[in-house]
Amino acid sequence: MFKALDSYQKGIYYVLIGLLAIIVGFSVIELALLVFNGLIFDESRFRLENHEILGVLGLFLLVLIGIELLETIRTYVEDHRVHVEVIMLVALIAIARKILLLDSGEMDGLSLLGIGFVIIALSGGYFLVKKAKAIE
């Protein structure tokens, strides 16, 4: 019974890896097209506007998040262990993406304070995980 459940879970993980790989692949293509179109076919040749740069950086970080999630799922399937360091790195990349795309005029002070506390907590946790790993 448990062997069948393990096989089923492994199958689900492989499907997730495949779907995420497809999404990351199309995201890379979209990123390349965005950069190419912005640099070549835009009226301001070889120059990106501020909003275009933010879009490119946001999509770039989104691709990085997808790659890190692929790595997390792959290592879980292989080792049956979740690497906390990689998960925290994904969270740090996600919050960095949020900050890059954030329009601070739309956010109230309490939300900005909350984002600041999330950054401090994730950074401190990442530091502690790296330090604990170095001690081992």
Contact map, one row per residue, 1 for C-alpha under 8 A:
1111100000000000000000000000000000000000000000000000000000000000000000000000000000000000000000000000000000000000000000000000000000000000
1111110000000000000000000000000000000000000000000000000000000000000000000000000000000000000000000000000000000000000000000000000000000000
1111111000000000000000000000000000000000000000000000000000000000000000000000000000000000000000000000000000000000000000000000000000000000
1111111100000000000000000000000000000000000000000000000000000000000000000000000000000000000000000000000000000000000000000000000000000000
1111111110000000000000000000000000000000000000000000000000000000000000000000000000000000000000000000000000000000000000000000000000000000
0111111111000000000000000000000000000000000000000000000000000000000000000000000000000000000000000000000000000000000000000000000000000000
0011111111100000000000000000000000000000000000000000000000000000000000000000000000000000000000000000000000000000000000000000000000000000
0001111111110000000000000000000000000000000000000000000000000000000000000000000000000000000000000000000000000000000000000000000000000000
0000111111111000000000000000000000000000000000000000000000000000000000000000000000000000000000000000000000000000000000000000000000000000
0000011111111100000000000000000000000000000000000000000000000000000000000000100000000000000000000000000000000000000000000000000000000000
0000001111111110000000000000000000000000000000000000000000000000000000000000000000000000000000000000000000000000000000000000000000000000
0000000111111111000000000000000000000000000000000000000000000000000000000000000000000000000000000000000000000000000000000000000000000000
0000000011111111100000000000000000000000000000000000000000000000000000001000100000000000000000000000000000000000000000000000000000000000
0000000001111111110000000000000000000000000000000000000000000000000000000000000000000000000000000000000000000000000000000000000000000000
0000000000111111111000000000000000000000000000000000000000000000000000000000000000000000000000000000000000000000000000000000000000000000
0000000000011111111100000000000000000000000000000000000000000000000000000000000000000000000000000000000000000000000000000000000000000000
0000000000001111111110000000000000000000000000000000000000000000000001001100000000000000000000000000000000000000000000000000000000000000
0000000000000111111111000000000000000000000000000000000000000000000000000000000000000000000000000000000000000000000000000000000000000000
0000000000000011111111100000000000000000000000000000000000000000000000000000000000000000000000000000000000000000000000000000000000000000
0000000000000001111111110000000000000000000000000000000000000000010001000000000000000000000000000000000000000000000000000000000000000000
0000000000000000111111111000000000000000000000000000000000000000000001000000000000000000000000000000000000000000000000000000000000000000
0000000000000000011111111100000000000000000000000000000000000000000000000000000000000000000000000000000000000000000000000000000000000000
0000000000000000001111111110000000000000000000000000000000000000000000000000000000000000000000000000000000000000000000000000000000000000
0000000000000000000111111111000000000000000000000000000000000010011000000000000000000000000000000000000000000000000000000000000000000000
0000000000000000000011111111100000000000000000000000000000000000000000000000000000000000000000000000000000000000000000000000000000000000
0000000000000000000001111111110000000000000000000000000000000000000000000000000000000000000000000000000000000000000000000000000000000000
0000000000000000000000111111111000000000000000000000000000100010000000000000000000000000000000000000000000000000000000000000000000000000
0000000000000000000000011111111100000000000000000000000000010010000000000000000000000000000000000000000000000000000000000000000000000000
0000000000000000000000001111111110000000000000000000000000000000000000000000000000000000000000000000000000000000000000000000000000000000
0000000000000000000000000111111111000000000000000000000000000000000000000000000000000000000000000000000000000000000000000000000000000000
0000000000000000000000000011111111100000000000000000000100110000000000000000000000000000000000000000000000000000000000000000000000000000
0000000000000000000000000001111111110000000000000000000000000000000000000000000000000000000000000000000000000000000000000000000000000000
0000000000000000000000000000111111111000000000000000000000000000000000000000000000000000000000000000000000000000000000000000000000000000
0000000000000000000000000000011111111100000000000000000100000000000000000000000000000000000000000000000000000000000000000000000000000000
0000000000000000000000000000001111111110000000000000000100000000000000000000000000000000000000000000000000000000000000000000000000000000
0000000000000000000000000000000111111111100000000000000000000000000000000000000000000000000000000000000000000000000000000000000000000000
0000000000000000000000000000000011111111110000000000000000000000000000000000000000000000000000000000000000000000000000000000000000000000
0000000000000000000000000000000001111111110011110001000000000000000000000000000000000000000000000000000000000000000000000000000000000000
0000000000000000000000000000000000111111110111110000000000000000000000000000000000000000000000000000000000000000000000000000000000000000
0000000000000000000000000000000000011111110011000000000000000000000000000000000000000000000000000000000000000000000000000000000000000000
0000000000000000000000000000000000011111111010000000000000000000000000000000000000000000000000000000000000000000000000000000000000000000
0000000000000000000000000000000000001111111110000000000000000000000000000000000000000000000000000000000000000000000000000000000000000000
0000000000000000000000000000000000000000111110000000000000000000000000000000000000000000000000000000000000000000000000000000000000000000
0000000000000000000000000000000000000010011111110000000000000000000000000000000000000000000000000000000000000000000000000000000000000000
0000000000000000000000000000000000000111111111100000000000000000000000000000000000000000000000000000000000000000000000000000000000000000
0000000000000000000000000000000000000111000111110000000000000000000000000000000000000000000000000000000000000000000000000000000000000000
0000000000000000000000000000000000000110000111111000000000000000000000000000000000000000000000000000000000000000000000000000000000000000
0000000000000000000000000000000000000110000101111101100000000000000000000000000000000000000000000000000000000000000000000000000000000000
0000000000000000000000000000000000000000000000111111100000000000000000000000000000000000000000000000000000000000000000000000000000000000
0000000000000000000000000000000000000000000000011111110000000000000000000000000000000000000000000000000000000000000000000000000000000000
0000000000000000000000000000000000000000000000001111111000000000000000000000000000000000000000000000000000000000000000000000000000000000
0000000000000000000000000000000000000100000000011111111100000000000000000000000000000000000000000000000000000000000000000000000000000000
0000000000000000000000000000000000000000000000011111111110000000000000000000000000000000000000000000000000000000000000000000000000000000
0000000000000000000000000000000000000000000000000111111111000000000000000000000000000000000000000001100000000000000000000000000000000000
0000000000000000000000000000000000000000000000000011111111100000000000000000000000000000000000000000100000000000000000000000000000000000
0000000000000000000000000000001001100000000000000001111111110000000000000000000000000000000000000000000000000000000000000000000000000000
0000000000000000000000000000000000000000000000000000111111111000000000000000000000000000000000001001000000000000000000000000000000000000
0000000000000000000000000000000000000000000000000000011111111100000000000000000000000000000000001001100000000000000000000000000000000000
0000000000000000000000000010001000000000000000000000001111111110000000000000000000000000000000000000000000000000000000000000000000000000
0000000000000000000000000001001000000000000000000000000111111111000000000000000000000000000000000000000000000000000000000000000000000000
0000000000000000000000000000000000000000000000000000000011111111100000000000000000000000000011001000000000000000000000000000000000000000
0000000000000000000000000000000000000000000000000000000001111111110000000000000000000000000001001000000000000000000000000000000000000000
0000000000000000000000010011000000000000000000000000000000111111111000000000000000000000000000000000000000000000000000000000000000000000
0000000000000000000000000000000000000000000000000000000000011111111100000000000000000000000010000000000000000000000000000000000000000000
0000000000000000000000000000000000000000000000000000000000001111111110000000000000000000010011000000000000000000000000000000000000000000
0000000000000000000100010000000000000000000000000000000000000111111111000000000000000000000000000000000000000000000000000000000000000000
0000000000000000000000010000000000000000000000000000000000000011111111100000000000000000000000000000000000000000000000000000000000000000
0000000000000000000000000000000000000000000000000000000000000001111111110000000000000100010000000000000000000000000000000000000000000000
0000000000000000000000000000000000000000000000000000000000000000111111111000000000000010010000000000000000000000000000000000000000000000
0000000000000000100110000000000000000000000000000000000000000000011111111100000000000000000000000000000000000000000000000000000000000000
0000000000000000000000000000000000000000000000000000000000000000001111111110000000000000000000000000000000000000000000000000000000000000
0000000000000000000000000000000000000000000000000000000000000000000111111111000001100110000000000000000000000000000000000000000000000000
0000000000001000100000000000000000000000000000000000000000000000000011111111100000000000000000000000000000000000000000000000000000000000
0000000000000000100000000000000000000000000000000000000000000000000001111111110000000000000000000000000000000000000000000000000000000000
0000000000000000000000000000000000000000000000000000000000000000000000111111111111100000000000000000000000000000000000000000000000000000
0000000000000000000000000000000000000000000000000000000000000000000000011111111111100000000000000000000000000000000000000000000000000000
0000000001001000000000000000000000000000000000000000000000000000000000001111111100000000000000000000000000000000000000000000000000000000
0000000000000000000000000000000000000000000000000000000000000000000000000111111100000000000000000000000000000000000000000000000000000000
0000000000000000000000000000000000000000000000000000000000000000000000000011111110000000000000000000000000000000000000000000000000000000
0000000000000000000000000000000000000000000000000000000000000000000000000011111111000000000000000000000000000000000000000000000000000000
0000000000000000000000000000000000000000000000000000000000000000000000000011001111100000000000000000000000000000000000000000000000000000
0000000000000000000000000000000000000000000000000000000000000000000000010011000111110000000000000000000000000000000000000000000000000000
0000000000000000000000000000000000000000000000000000000000000000000000010011000011111110000000000000000000000000000000000000000000000000
0000000000000000000000000000000000000000000000000000000000000000000000000000000001111111000000000000000000000000000000000000000010000000
0000000000000000000000000000000000000000000000000000000000000000000000000000000000111111100000000000000000000000000000000000010011000000
0000000000000000000000000000000000000000000000000000000000000000000100010000000000111111110000000000000000000000000000000000000000000000
0000000000000000000000000000000000000000000000000000000000000000000010010000000000111111111000000000000000000000000000000000000000000000
0000000000000000000000000000000000000000000000000000000000000000000000000000000000011111111100000000000000000000000000000100110000000000
0000000000000000000000000000000000000000000000000000000000000000000000000000000000001111111110000000000000000000000000000000010000000000
0000000000000000000000000000000000000000000000000000000000000000100110000000000000000111111111000000000000000000000000000000000000000000
0000000000000000000000000000000000000000000000000000000000000000000000000000000000000011111111100000000000000000000000000100000000000000
0000000000000000000000000000000000000000000000000000000000000000000000000000000000000001111111110000000000000000000000100110000000000000
0000000000000000000000000000000000000000000000000000000000001001100000000000000000000000111111111000000000000000000000000000000000000000
0000000000000000000000000000000000000000000000000000000000001100100000000000000000000000011111111100000000000000000000000000000000000000
0000000000000000000000000000000000000000000000000000000000000000000000000000000000000000001111111110000000000000001000100000000000000000
0000000000000000000000000000000000000000000000000000000000000000000000000000000000000000000111111111000000000000000000000000000000000000
0000000000000000000000000000000000000000000000000000000011001100000000000000000000000000000011111111100000000000000000000000000000000000
0000000000000000000000000000000000000000000000000000000000000000000000000000000000000000000001111111110000000000000000000000000000000000
0000000000000000000000000000000000000000000000000000000000000000000000000000000000000000000000111111110000000000000000000000000000000000
0000000000000000000000000000000000000000000000000000010011000000000000000000000000000000000000011111110000000000000000000000000000000000
0000000000000000000000000000000000000000000000000000011001000000000000000000000000000000000000001111111000000000000000000000000000000000
0000000000000000000000000000000000000000000000000000000000000000000000000000000000000000000000000111111100000000000000000000000000000000
0000000000000000000000000000000000000000000000000000000000000000000000000000000000000000000000000000111111100000000000000000000000000000
0000000000000000000000000000000000000000000000000000000000000000000000000000000000000000000000000000011111110001000000000000000000000000
0000000000000000000000000000000000000000000000000000000000000000000000000000000000000000000000000000001111110000000000000000000000000000
0000000000000000000000000000000000000000000000000000000000000000000000000000000000000000000000000000001111110000000000000000000000000000
0000000000000000000000000000000000000000000000000000000000000000000000000000000000000000000000000000001111111011000000000000000000000000
0000000000000000000000000000000000000000000000000000000000000000000000000000000000000000000000000000000111111111000000000000000000000000
0000000000000000000000000000000000000000000000000000000000000000000000000000000000000000000000000000000000111111100000000000000000000000
0000000000000000000000000000000000000000000000000000000000000000000000000000000000000000000000000000000000011111110000000000000000000000
0000000000000000000000000000000000000000000000000000000000000000000000000000000000000000000000000000000000111111111000000000000000000000
0000000000000000000000000000000000000000000000000000000000000000000000000000000000000000000000000000000100111111111100000000000000000000
0000000000000000000000000000000000000000000000000000000000000000000000000000000000000000000000000000000000001111111110000000000000000000
0000000000000000000000000000000000000000000000000000000000000000000000000000000000000000000000000000000000000111111111000000000000000000
0000000000000000000000000000000000000000000000000000000000000000000000000000000000000000000000100000000000000011111111100000000000000000
0000000000000000000000000000000000000000000000000000000000000000000000000000000000000000000000000000000000000001111111110000000000000000
0000000000000000000000000000000000000000000000000000000000000000000000000000000000000000000000000000000000000000111111111000000000000000
0000000000000000000000000000000000000000000000000000000000000000000000000000000000000000000000000000000000000000011111111100000000000000
0000000000000000000000000000000000000000000000000000000000000000000000000000000000000000000100100000000000000000001111111110000000000000
0000000000000000000000000000000000000000000000000000000000000000000000000000000000000000000000000000000000000000000111111111000000000000
0000000000000000000000000000000000000000000000000000000000000000000000000000000000000000000000000000000000000000000011111111100000000000
0000000000000000000000000000000000000000000000000000000000000000000000000000000000000001001100000000000000000000000001111111110000000000
0000000000000000000000000000000000000000000000000000000000000000000000000000000000000000000100000000000000000000000000111111111000000000
0000000000000000000000000000000000000000000000000000000000000000000000000000000000000000000000000000000000000000000000011111111100000000
0000000000000000000000000000000000000000000000000000000000000000000000000000000000000001000000000000000000000000000000001111111110000000
0000000000000000000000000000000000000000000000000000000000000000000000000000000000001001100000000000000000000000000000000111111111000000
0000000000000000000000000000000000000000000000000000000000000000000000000000000000000000000000000000000000000000000000000011111111100000
0000000000000000000000000000000000000000000000000000000000000000000000000000000000000000000000000000000000000000000000000001111111110000
0000000000000000000000000000000000000000000000000000000000000000000000000000000000011000000000000000000000000000000000000000111111111000
0000000000000000000000000000000000000000000000000000000000000000000000000000000000001000000000000000000000000000000000000000011111111100
0000000000000000000000000000000000000000000000000000000000000000000000000000000000000000000000000000000000000000000000000000001111111110
0000000000000000000000000000000000000000000000000000000000000000000000000000000000000000000000000000000000000000000000000000000111111111
0000000000000000000000000000000000000000000000000000000000000000000000000000000000000000000000000000000000000000000000000000000011111111
0000000000000000000000000000000000000000000000000000000000000000000000000000000000000000000000000000000000000000000000000000000001111111
0000000000000000000000000000000000000000000000000000000000000000000000000000000000000000000000000000000000000000000000000000000000111111
0000000000000000000000000000000000000000000000000000000000000000000000000000000000000000000000000000000000000000000000000000000000011111
